Amino acid sequence: MSKKTDTTKTKEKKTKKVVKKKKVDIVKEVPNKFHLIITPEVPESAKWYVLHTQSNREQITSRTLKTRVQALGLENYIFETFIPTQEKIRVTKGKKYTIKERIFPGYLLVRMIIMDRSWLAVRTTQGITGFVGIGNNPTPLPPKEVDAVMAFSKQSAPKFQASFSLNEAVRIAEGPFADLLGTVNVIDESRGKVEVLVSIFGRETPVELDFAQVVKI
């Protein structure tokens, strides 16, 4: 066997090793004003964090952050933003409309790698008042919690009926938040929906569910 062939094989082995070490998550870019993709290739080291934003300015802040990241050349450190929403049916003048309503008003999720420049870029973006965490140390969200919130945001508005009492303790039986305990806060019999207060991100959060997704304890 020639030296040239041996050299070629050695190069192939080195190339394969480099490919194995490179683990990235490819994010599909679909038209969604609540989910902005800055860089579709996301390394495994990137984590999701929660940002405090000015109330009712989550979308504007998300767009501002994307523009700022691109202007500062930080696309390899800040990858996407996400505003958790859920479908709701609004009845106006006898007509039903499906709308997207924010699950966590005043909050925005960002997927990024924390380092001095990326932290400063996010923290000083207009509309962002801070990271959720202890002191100046942002706390990354558990992957399961992020997956549950994203899956919940993709659900269509359910259409079932049942009956519950206000302030009644219940358990979520179906969907991304299955097995979480909560308290009935609002009952909408005309739409067959119940609003349950559950603990998410360390705070009491109202989640609208179909009656069939909730069971009495």
C-alpha positions in Angstrom: 0.0 0.0 0.0 1.4 3.4 -1.0 2.2 6.3 1.5 -0.4 8.4 -0.4 -3.2 6.0 0.4 -2.1 5.8 4.1 -2.1 9.6 4.3 -5.6 9.8 2.8 -7.0 7.3 5.3 -5.4 9.2 8.2 -7.1 12.5 7.0 -10.4 10.7 6.7 -10.2 9.4 10.3 -9.4 12.9 11.6 -12.3 14.3 9.7 -14.7 11.7 11.1 -13.5 12.5 14.7 -14.3 16.2 14.2 -17.8 15.5 12.9 -18.6 13.3 15.9 -17.6 16.1 18.3 -19.9 18.6 16.6 -23.4 18.2 18.0 -25.9 20.7 16.8 -29.7 21.0 16.9 -31.2 22.2 13.7 -34.2 24.5 14.3 -36.8 24.5 11.6 -37.6 28.1 10.6 -41.3 28.5 10.1 -43.4 31.7 9.9 -44.2 32.4 13.5 -44.1 35.9 15.1 -43.9 34.4 18.5 -40.8 32.2 17.7 -37.9 34.0 16.1 -35.0 32.1 14.8 -31.7 34.0 14.7 -29.4 31.1 13.9 -30.9 27.7 12.9 -27.9 25.6 14.0 -27.8 25.5 17.8 -24.9 23.8 19.7 -25.6 21.4 22.5 -24.1 23.9 25.0 -26.9 26.4 24.4 -29.6 26.6 27.1 -33.0 28.3 27.5 -33.3 31.2 29.9 -36.3 33.4 30.9 -36.2 37.2 30.5 -38.3 39.8 32.3 -39.7 42.2 29.7 -41.9 45.3 29.8 -45.6 44.3 29.9 -47.3 43.9 26.5 -44.0 44.5 24.7 -42.8 40.9 24.4 -43.0 40.8 20.6 -41.4 44.2 20.0 -38.6 43.2 22.5 -38.1 39.9 20.8 -37.6 41.6 17.4 -35.4 44.2 18.9 -33.2 41.6 20.5 -32.8 39.7 17.1 -31.8 42.9 15.4 -29.3 43.7 18.1 -27.7 40.2 18.0 -27.3 40.4 14.3 -25.8 44.0 14.5 -23.3 42.9 17.2 -22.3 39.7 15.3 -23.5 37.4 18.2 -25.3 34.9 16.1 -23.1 32.1 17.4 -24.1 32.8 21.0 -27.8 33.8 20.8 -29.9 31.5 18.7 -33.7 32.0 19.1 -36.4 33.6 21.1 -39.8 32.2 22.1 -43.0 33.7 23.5 -45.2 31.0 25.0 -48.8 31.3 23.8 -51.9 29.2 23.7 -54.9 29.2 21.4 -58.1 30.6 22.8 -61.5 31.1 21.3 -62.9 34.6 21.6 -66.6 35.2 21.0 -67.4 38.6 19.5 -70.9 39.6 18.3 -71.9 35.9 18.1 -68.8 34.9 16.1 -66.0 32.7 17.3 -62.4 33.7 16.6 -59.2 31.8 17.4 -56.5 34.0 18.9 -53.1 33.5 20.4 -52.8 34.6 24.0 -49.5 34.9 26.0 -49.2 32.3 28.7 -46.7 34.3 30.7 -47.2 38.0 30.1 -44.1 40.0 30.7 -41.8 37.1 30.0 -39.7 36.0 27.0 -37.6 32.8 26.5 -34.2 33.0 24.9 -31.9 30.2 23.8 -28.2 31.2 24.1 -24.7 30.5 25.4 -24.0 32.7 28.4 -20.7 34.7 28.2 -19.8 38.3 29.0 -20.7 39.8 25.6 -23.9 37.8 25.0 -25.1 38.4 28.6 -24.5 42.2 28.2 -26.1 42.3 24.8 -29.3 40.7 26.1 -29.4 42.6 29.4 -29.0 46.0 27.7 -31.6 45.4 25.0 -34.5 47.9 25.2 -37.5 46.3 26.8 -35.6 43.7 28.8 -35.5 44.3 32.5 -33.4 41.3 33.5 -32.8 37.6 33.6 -34.7 35.2 35.8 -32.2 33.8 38.3 -30.3 34.5 41.5 -28.6 37.9 41.5 -26.8 38.3 38.2 -26.6 34.6 37.5 -29.3 33.5 34.9 -30.8 30.1 35.7 -31.2 27.8 32.7 -34.6 26.1 32.3 -34.8 22.3 32.6 -35.2 20.8 29.0 -38.4 18.9 30.0 -40.1 22.1 31.2 -39.2 23.9 27.9 -40.5 21.0 25.9 -43.8 21.0 27.9 -44.3 24.7 27.4 -43.6 24.5 23.6 -45.8 21.5 23.1 -48.6 23.2 25.0 -48.2 26.3 22.8 -48.7 24.1 19.7 -52.0 22.6 20.9 -55.3 23.5 19.2 -58.1 24.9 21.3 -59.9 21.8 22.7 -63.7 21.5 22.7 -65.1 19.3 25.6 -67.4 19.9 28.5 -67.7 19.0 32.2 -68.2 20.8 35.5 -65.9 21.9 38.3 -66.1 24.2 41.4 -64.1 27.4 41.9 -61.0 26.9 44.1 -61.3 23.1 43.7 -58.0 21.2 43.7 -57.5 19.3 40.5 -54.9 17.3 38.6 -54.1 17.8 34.9 -54.6 14.4 33.3 -53.6 15.1 29.7 -51.3 17.2 27.6 -47.8 18.6 28.2 -48.6 19.6 31.8 -50.0 16.1 32.8 -49.8 15.2 36.5 -49.3 18.8 37.7 -51.7 19.8 40.5 -53.5 23.1 40.5 -56.6 25.0 41.6 -59.6 25.9 39.5 -59.6 29.7 39.1 -62.1 30.3 36.3 -64.9 28.2 34.8 -66.3 29.0 31.3 -69.2 26.7 30.7 -70.2 28.3 27.4 -66.8 27.4 25.9 -66.2 24.2 27.9 -63.0 25.5 29.4 -61.4 25.8 32.9 -58.5 28.0 34.0 -56.2 26.2 36.4 -53.5 27.9 38.5 -50.3 25.8 38.4 -46.8 26.5 39.5 -44.5 27.0 36.5 -41.1 28.8 36.5 -41.6 29.2 40.3 -44.7 31.3 40.0 -48.4 30.7 40.0 -49.6 30.7 36.4 -53.1 30.5 34.9 -53.4 27.7 32.3 -56.5 27.3 30.2 -57.5 23.7 29.6 -60.3 21.7 28.2 -62.6 20.1 30.9 -61.6 16.7 29.7 -57.9 17.4 30.5 -58.6 18.0 34.2 -59.7 15.5 36.8 -60.8 16.0 40.4 -58.4 14.9 43.2 
